[in-house]
Amino acid sequence: MAIIVNLDVMMAKRKMSLNELSEKVDITLSNLSILKTGKAKAVRFSTLDAICKALDCQPGDILEFREDN
């Protein structure tokens, strides 16, 4: 997939655990884990908005596009 999820990088920069982010964003640990590992097929803008607010970052800090070769 050409979209890379850098959620773990931003969580590490903010020193935030998966449990803490899950509580702040009000999303289940399993769904957050699916997103973090890049296995999610889609993400709602409302979820992305909540994650960005919790991590004080921009969507581009979490999502990255890379060309497939």
Secondary structure, DSSP 8 states (H G I E B T S, - for coil): --EEE-HHHHHHHTT--HHHHHHHHT--HHHHHHHHTT--S---HHHHHHHHHHHT--HHHHEEE----
